Amino acid sequence: MSIHIEDETGLNWPFSLQETADSVLQAVLERLECPYEADADLLVTTDEEIRDINRRTRGIDAATDVLSFPTADYAVPADFDGLEEQDDVFDPETGVYFMGDIVISADHAKAQSEAYGHSLKREVAFLITHSLLHLTGFDHMEEEMRLQMEQLQDEILDGIGITRA
């Protein structure tokens, strides 16, 4: 299992983006007890590009920190029963569950890490965790699920030693 990364920024990251992303993916899958090997794609880009993607896909003409595009539909978050009946969720050659696409704005990640007083690694790991939860059916539109997502995010990141400090 891994996250396939395309980095359009040309930044010299002060940590391994690949190792961080893969560590987060593994922790999310373990915490949610996903029964499948799973992959996702991650595009790291600029505010300008994420704004364009946000406008084209969601009709919102604004930059944002992260976008998530799941391949599967979930009636209940992280309920993996029934995935095998959905089209285009598993790679026909490998049998790996393709969770979907994540787009992160490096500009937003840098600004937010400074605003929240934690490392860029922590912010990027948080954004990946947040997005992976979206790819498994979670959202934060209702207060109860927002609180559940926040708790899961903290547990997952704390579990791999990426804390707010």
Order of alpha helices (4+ residues) and beta strands (2+ residues): beta-alpha-beta-alpha-beta-beta-alpha-alpha-alpha
